[in-house]
Every structure is written in structure tokens, then in C-alpha cells.
Amino acid sequence: MHLADWMSRVDLGVEIQEVYLHSFLYNLATSLVAVFIPLYILDSGFQVTYVFTFYAFYFGMQILLAVPFSALASRIGYKHLSLLSSIPILGYYFLIRTVETGAGLHFVGVLGGIGFTAYWMGMNPEVATSTHDEKEDEESGFFISMPNMASIISPFIGGLILLVFNFNVLFSVTAGLIAVSFLPFLFSREHTEGMDINFRQLVSRDYLTDFLTYFFEGGQSIAHHVAWPLLIALVIGGSLNIGGAGSLLALGGAVSSIFVGKLSERYGRNKVLWYGASALALVLFTMAFTGSAYAAFVVSLMHGVTHSFLSVPLYSSAIDRSEESDLLEYFAFREISLSLGRVAFLGLFAALFFFVPEYRFLAVFSAAALGALSCSFFARRMNSINV
């Protein structure tokens, strides 16, 4: 999509477009640093073990706090909760610069988990409320494309900042941009709908397929968030290589996510999920054999393209399912399921990493590929269920 076409959509009087603009600015900030977190942990003198435990604390908080923060969103409003999340998020970026001990690193992981859980427990229902009927797939594509568009250049810029300056400057720039990103929320009204049913209704056999869908979605995402940056840091090295790979991954996602949304509306989500997950699994398997910067760039681009074929229809399905039950409670249930998958796959990846060291990346990315296929299988079943 041309920049002029995207800019023509920005009208802060229309809530979904206000969400687009916030998402673009917010992810412009977070993408500066996200791909470099494993490298930062290693450069700070910690062993590889701490990369896994850091993210375990981070995602573990999302399991514990999804329901309480959803309840808070129903009282103070979706956007107010997201605004409130900026306090622990900014603290996360400022404190991580000074970490010297394992306990300190884990505390920062907890703080980040608190902040980003609060953010998504406000943002996800806000997107669901702001989308228009019959346009969920297309608008989900735009929402997912915003971080990808912002991330096209951000990781590379982050790499340049690290090359010229240091992590302190990078984290400070990120914190400043995050603060600015919330300004668009001042232009629209607040929402507080939800938390009107018993959460136990979602923790039942009726929603087992939903749970398994999100469990494996969260699990396979660990390849993107942790394993891939770790492979580049350990095998290839160089902040510019890591940043360049992150930028190309985002470029692939930005190019495909809007296109995928339109395909889902035209041909159906299940067809997109089937072919997309198969392609994604193949790319994930290929990641294990990456040994050069050039190969990492190509694989990153392909991963960005194929991952959208899973993430866009899944997010649209989540919006539909939330509207059939309870908006806030369903997204809390989804976040818990995603995070349980993330923590489980972190444990699996750590075990594979240390018990089969000669084939550690092959084992890790093969497990991620199976996770993507499993996610697609259950997602297609979920789409056939009417609550």
C-alpha cells in the first residue's frame, strides 16, 4: 500500500484510525529495541540461560495478570488502562539499562510483563470495539500492518544507534517515543464494556479448541521473539546484522498483512490458515540452517511474509469470538492461553538447547514449525464453532 493511501485513512475522529496511528508510533518505539534484548542480555555478561529465564518471568506475569487487568479495564476504560501501562513500560526500559545481577534482570522481566500485559488488556478490546462489522479481516490486517510498517526501519536504526552510541541511548529513545505514542488517545471516547459473565464459562470444554489455538500460536511465536534473535547473536553477530534482519522481517509482514486480510475476506480464513501455516512451518525449519548475514536477511523477509498468513486471520477470529461471549474476558482468556504456550515453549526450547547442543537450533525451529501447524489445525476447527 502506498504511503498516501495509508495517510488518507488517518482521521482521528474515526476510532479505528486513531488506533492505527497509535499502533504505528508505539511500535516504531518498541521495534527499536525488541530484537536486541537477547543480545543485550548476553553482552551484559549473562549466560544464555538468562535469556530464557528473563522471558519466562516476562510472559509469566501475563498469565497471572490478564484477568485482574481486564477487570480494571472494565472500571477505568480500555484506553485509560493502556495509558496506565506506560508507567511500568517506561520503568522497564529505564531500569534494564542498569541491570547487573540475575535477580535484577528477572525483576525487570516482571516489570515489563506487568506493563505490556496492562497495555494489551486495554488495546485488544479497543481494537475489537473500534473495528467495523464485516471488515474485521481487512481492519485486522491494517492493525497488524502498522507495527510492521513502523518496524521496517526501526530495527536497523536501533542497530545504528548501538553501533554509534550504546544500549543506554537506545533504551532512552525508545522510552521517549512510547510516551509520545499515546497522544492520539486524547481524541476519542472511552470504552468500558465487558466482564459481564463468569470467567469459568471460558475455562471449559467449549473453549478447549480456542485454548489450543492460542497455546500453539504463543508457542511458535517464541521462535520469532527469542530463538531467531538468539541465533543471529550467537552464530552471525553484529548489531547491524540483527537490526537488518529485524527490518526485513517487518518489511515482509507489512507487505503481506493487508493483502492477507483481503484474501481472508475473499477466500475464507481457513484456506489462508492452511496454506499460510504450511509455508510458515517451512520457513521456520529453514531458519535452523542459517549461517550467514545474507541468508538471515532472506529468511527474515520470508518469515515476515508467511507469518502474516497465520496472525491476521487468527486475530480476526479472536475479535469474532470475543463478540460472541464477553469482550474483556475473552481477550484475558486469549492472553493467558498465548502466554502459557510461550512459557511452555520457552521451557522446551531451553531443554532442547542444552540437551542436544549439536542440533539445538534444528530441534528448536523444528518444534516451532510443528507449533505453527498445530495452531493452524486448531484455528480452523475454532472457526467452524458457533458459541
Salt bridges, closest charged atoms under 4 A:
GLU15 OE1 - LYS79 NZ 3.77
GLU15 OE2 - ARG189 NE 3.69
GLU15 OE1 - HIS191 NE2 3.36
GLU126 OE2 - LYS79 NZ 3.28
GLU126 OE1 - HIS191 ND1 3.08
ASP137 OD1 - ARG269 NE 2.91
GLU138 OE2 - ARG9 NH2 3.55
GLU138 OE2 - LYS262 NZ 3.39
GLU139 OE2 - HIS132 ND1 2.55
GLU190 OE2 - HIS80 ND1 2.51
ASP210 OD1 - ARG321 NH2 2.71
ASP320 OD2 - ARG269 NH1 2.77
GLU324 OE1 - ARG321 NH1 3.49
GLU335 OE2 - ARG342 NH1 3.16
